[in-house]
Amino acid sequence: MNLERITRTDKLGTPFEIRVGHSEDFQSVLRMYQTFSPKPASQGLPPEDPEVCQNWVKTFFEIGLNALTWRGDRVIGHAALVPDVKGKSGELVVFVDQDHRNLGIGTELTRFTLEKFGQQGFELAWLTVRVTNFVAIKLYRKLGFEFCDKDSCERVMAIKLGSTASLTLSVRRTLQE
């Protein structure tokens, strides 16, 4: 399944769209981060300084795979996978607008992004998460991420991707619904 966009409904039954982000979406993503709260949300991200934030988002569009969640003409979620210089793995970051959290939007956005990353031949996605971010940890574990290390402040989690990643994620999703 090589879709550029999908439509889903959140836990309240309100539709939203997820699609691959392109350079023309830059300003819409930047607008989401300008009103994002709390800032920084985790590990200093998104950056508080407007110029630093703009450069941070620009970097994602220059070197990463971006997926965006839209409600109407407004971006309400952004995920990016930044490839490792060695080429077969990458770091995942996921941010959902504060008014749209805990509705299943982050789950669908993460799932979509991982499927896209796997379709492009990547074998592994990893991320860091604060040990106190129980909501995010629960989401990542539900999608198949596993812990890679132990630290008192943050943890590294990873998921294997590849030709079966899309099937595995689809099977897990079906079982959970």
C-alpha positions as a Markdown table, in Angstrom:
| # | Residue | x | y | z |
|---|---|---|---|---|
| 1 | Met | 0.0 | 0.0 | 0.0 |
| 2 | Asn | 1.8 | 3.1 | -1.2 |
| 3 | Leu | -0.6 | 5.9 | -0.4 |
| 4 | Glu | 0.3 | 9.5 | -0.2 |
| 5 | Arg | -2.7 | 10.3 | 2.0 |
| 6 | Ile | -5.3 | 8.6 | 4.2 |
| 7 | Thr | -8.4 | 9.8 | 6.0 |
| 8 | Arg | -9.2 | 8.6 | 9.5 |
| 9 | Thr | -11.5 | 9.6 | 12.3 |
| 10 | Asp | -10.4 | 10.5 | 15.8 |
| 11 | Lys | -11.9 | 9.0 | 19.0 |
| 12 | Leu | -14.7 | 11.6 | 18.9 |
| 13 | Gly | -15.6 | 10.7 | 15.3 |
| 14 | Thr | -14.1 | 13.8 | 13.7 |
| 15 | Pro | -12.3 | 13.2 | 10.4 |
| 16 | Phe | -8.7 | 14.1 | 9.8 |
| 17 | Glu | -6.2 | 13.5 | 7.0 |
| 18 | Ile | -2.7 | 12.3 | 7.1 |
| 19 | Arg | -0.4 | 12.8 | 4.1 |
| 20 | Val | 3.2 | 13.1 | 3.1 |
| 21 | Gly | 4.6 | 16.5 | 3.7 |
| 22 | His | 6.2 | 18.5 | 0.9 |
| 23 | Ser | 8.1 | 21.8 | 0.8 |
| 24 | Glu | 4.9 | 23.8 | 0.0 |
| 25 | Asp | 3.6 | 22.7 | 3.5 |
| 26 | Phe | 6.5 | 24.4 | 5.3 |
| 27 | Gln | 4.5 | 27.5 | 6.4 |
| 28 | Ser | 1.6 | 25.5 | 7.6 |
| 29 | Val | 3.8 | 23.3 | 9.8 |
| 30 | Leu | 5.6 | 26.4 | 11.1 |
| 31 | Arg | 2.2 | 27.9 | 12.1 |
| 32 | Met | 1.5 | 24.8 | 14.2 |
| 33 | Tyr | 4.7 | 25.1 | 16.0 |
| 34 | Gln | 4.2 | 28.9 | 16.6 |
| 35 | Thr | 1.2 | 28.1 | 18.7 |
| 36 | Phe | 2.5 | 24.8 | 20.1 |
| 37 | Ser | 2.2 | 24.2 | 23.9 |
| 38 | Pro | 4.1 | 23.5 | 26.0 |
| 39 | Lys | 7.2 | 24.8 | 24.4 |
| 40 | Pro | 9.5 | 23.0 | 24.7 |
| 41 | Ala | 7.4 | 19.9 | 25.1 |
| 42 | Ser | 10.2 | 17.3 | 25.4 |
| 43 | Gln | 13.9 | 17.4 | 25.3 |
| 44 | Gly | 14.0 | 21.0 | 24.3 |
| 45 | Leu | 11.7 | 20.5 | 21.3 |
| 46 | Pro | 10.1 | 22.2 | 19.6 |
| 47 | Pro | 12.5 | 25.1 | 20.1 |
| 48 | Glu | 11.1 | 28.1 | 21.8 |
| 49 | Asp | 13.1 | 30.7 | 19.8 |
| 50 | Pro | 11.1 | 31.5 | 16.6 |
| 51 | Glu | 14.2 | 31.6 | 14.4 |
| 52 | Val | 15.7 | 28.4 | 15.8 |
| 53 | Cys | 12.3 | 26.7 | 15.4 |
| 54 | Gln | 12.1 | 27.8 | 11.8 |
| 55 | Asn | 15.5 | 26.4 | 11.0 |
| 56 | Trp | 14.6 | 23.2 | 12.9 |
| 57 | Val | 11.5 | 22.7 | 10.8 |
| 58 | Lys | 13.4 | 23.6 | 7.6 |
| 59 | Thr | 15.9 | 20.9 | 8.4 |
| 60 | Phe | 13.2 | 18.3 | 8.5 |
| 61 | Phe | 12.0 | 19.3 | 5.1 |
| 62 | Glu | 15.5 | 19.3 | 3.7 |
| 63 | Ile | 16.7 | 15.9 | 5.0 |
| 64 | Gly | 13.7 | 14.0 | 6.4 |
| 65 | Leu | 10.5 | 12.2 | 5.5 |
| 66 | Asn | 7.6 | 14.3 | 6.8 |
| 67 | Ala | 4.0 | 13.3 | 7.5 |
| 68 | Leu | 1.4 | 15.8 | 8.4 |
| 69 | Thr | -2.0 | 15.5 | 10.0 |
| 70 | Trp | -4.5 | 18.0 | 8.7 |
| 71 | Arg | -7.9 | 19.1 | 9.9 |
| 72 | Gly | -9.3 | 21.3 | 7.1 |
| 73 | Asp | -6.5 | 23.7 | 6.1 |
| 74 | Arg | -4.7 | 23.5 | 9.4 |
| 75 | Val | -1.8 | 21.2 | 10.3 |
| 76 | Ile | -2.5 | 19.5 | 13.7 |
| 77 | Gly | 0.3 | 17.0 | 13.7 |
| 78 | His | 3.8 | 16.5 | 12.4 |
| 79 | Ala | 6.0 | 13.5 | 12.3 |
| 80 | Ala | 9.4 | 13.3 | 10.7 |
| 81 | Leu | 12.0 | 10.6 | 10.2 |
| 82 | Val | 15.5 | 11.8 | 9.9 |
| 83 | Pro | 17.8 | 9.3 | 8.2 |
| 84 | Asp | 21.0 | 8.2 | 9.8 |
| 85 | Val | 24.0 | 9.0 | 7.7 |
| 86 | Lys | 24.6 | 5.3 | 7.2 |
| 87 | Gly | 21.3 | 5.1 | 5.4 |
| 88 | Lys | 19.1 | 2.3 | 6.7 |
| 89 | Ser | 17.8 | 3.7 | 10.0 |
| 90 | Gly | 16.4 | 7.0 | 11.2 |
| 91 | Glu | 15.2 | 9.0 | 14.2 |
| 92 | Leu | 11.5 | 9.5 | 14.6 |
| 93 | Val | 9.9 | 12.7 | 16.1 |
| 94 | Val | 6.2 | 13.1 | 16.5 |
| 95 | Phe | 4.3 | 16.2 | 17.7 |
| 96 | Val | 0.5 | 16.7 | 17.9 |
| 97 | Asp | -1.1 | 20.1 | 18.6 |
| 98 | Gln | -2.2 | 20.4 | 22.2 |
| 99 | Asp | -5.9 | 20.7 | 21.3 |
| 100 | His | -5.8 | 17.4 | 19.4 |
| 101 | Arg | -4.0 | 15.1 | 21.8 |
| 102 | Asn | -5.4 | 11.9 | 23.3 |
| 103 | Leu | -7.7 | 11.4 | 20.4 |
| 104 | Gly | -5.8 | 8.7 | 18.5 |
| 105 | Ile | -4.3 | 11.2 | 16.0 |
| 106 | Gly | -0.7 | 10.6 | 17.2 |
| 107 | Thr | -1.2 | 6.8 | 16.9 |
| 108 | Glu | -2.4 | 7.1 | 13.3 |
| 109 | Leu | 0.3 | 9.6 | 12.4 |
| 110 | Thr | 3.0 | 7.4 | 13.8 |
| 111 | Arg | 1.7 | 4.3 | 12.1 |
| 112 | Phe | 1.5 | 6.1 | 8.7 |
| 113 | Thr | 5.0 | 7.5 | 9.1 |
| 114 | Leu | 6.5 | 4.1 | 10.0 |
| 115 | Glu | 4.8 | 2.5 | 7.0 |
| 116 | Lys | 6.2 | 5.2 | 4.7 |
| 117 | Phe | 9.6 | 4.8 | 6.1 |
| 118 | Gly | 9.5 | 1.0 | 5.7 |
| 119 | Gln | 8.3 | 1.4 | 2.1 |
| 120 | Gln | 11.4 | 3.4 | 1.3 |
| 121 | Gly | 13.7 | 0.6 | 2.4 |
| 122 | Phe | 14.6 | 1.7 | 5.9 |
| 123 | Glu | 15.1 | -1.2 | 8.4 |
| 124 | Leu | 14.9 | 0.6 | 11.7 |
| 125 | Ala | 13.3 | 3.7 | 13.3 |
| 126 | Trp | 14.4 | 4.9 | 16.7 |
| 127 | Leu | 13.4 | 7.7 | 19.1 |
| 128 | Thr | 14.1 | 9.0 | 22.5 |
| 129 | Val | 11.3 | 9.6 | 25.1 |
| 130 | Arg | 11.3 | 11.0 | 28.6 |
| 131 | Val | 10.8 | 8.2 | 31.2 |
| 132 | Thr | 7.8 | 10.2 | 32.6 |
| 133 | Asn | 6.0 | 10.5 | 29.3 |
| 134 | Phe | 3.8 | 7.5 | 30.0 |
| 135 | Val | 1.3 | 8.3 | 27.2 |
| 136 | Ala | 4.0 | 8.3 | 24.5 |
| 137 | Ile | 5.7 | 5.2 | 25.9 |
| 138 | Lys | 2.3 | 3.3 | 25.8 |
| 139 | Leu | 1.7 | 4.4 | 22.2 |
| 140 | Tyr | 5.2 | 3.4 | 21.0 |
| 141 | Arg | 5.0 | 0.0 | 22.8 |
| 142 | Lys | 1.5 | -0.6 | 21.3 |
| 143 | Leu | 3.0 | 0.0 | 17.8 |
| 144 | Gly | 5.9 | -2.4 | 18.4 |
| 145 | Phe | 8.7 | -0.3 | 19.7 |
| 146 | Glu | 11.1 | -1.9 | 22.2 |
| 147 | Phe | 13.4 | -0.3 | 24.8 |
| 148 | Cys | 17.1 | -0.3 | 23.8 |
| 149 | Asp | 18.7 | 1.2 | 26.9 |
| 150 | Lys | 18.1 | 2.4 | 30.4 |
| 151 | Asp | 18.6 | 6.0 | 31.6 |
| 152 | Ser | 17.2 | 7.9 | 34.5 |
| 153 | Cys | 15.8 | 10.7 | 32.3 |
| 154 | Glu | 15.1 | 9.4 | 28.9 |
| 155 | Arg | 14.9 | 6.1 | 27.0 |
| 156 | Val | 15.7 | 5.0 | 23.5 |
| 157 | Met | 13.1 | 2.9 | 21.8 |
| 158 | Ala | 13.4 | 1.3 | 18.4 |
| 159 | Ile | 11.3 | -0.7 | 15.9 |
| 160 | Lys | 12.4 | -2.9 | 13.1 |
| 161 | Leu | 10.9 | -2.0 | 9.7 |
| 162 | Gly | 11.2 | -3.5 | 6.2 |
| 163 | Ser | 9.1 | -5.5 | 3.9 |
| 164 | Thr | 7.0 | -6.9 | 6.6 |
| 165 | Ala | 6.6 | -3.7 | 8.7 |
| 166 | Ser | 3.4 | -2.6 | 6.9 |
| 167 | Leu | 1.9 | -6.1 | 7.4 |
| 168 | Thr | 2.9 | -6.2 | 11.0 |
| 169 | Leu | 1.6 | -2.8 | 11.8 |
| 170 | Ser | -1.7 | -3.5 | 10.0 |
| 171 | Val | -2.2 | -6.8 | 11.9 |
| 172 | Arg | -1.5 | -5.1 | 15.2 |
| 173 | Arg | -4.0 | -2.4 | 14.3 |
| 174 | Thr | -6.7 | -4.9 | 13.4 |
| 175 | Leu | -6.2 | -6.8 | 16.6 |
| 176 | Gln | -6.5 | -3.6 | 18.7 |
| 177 | Glu | -9.7 | -2.4 | 17.0 |
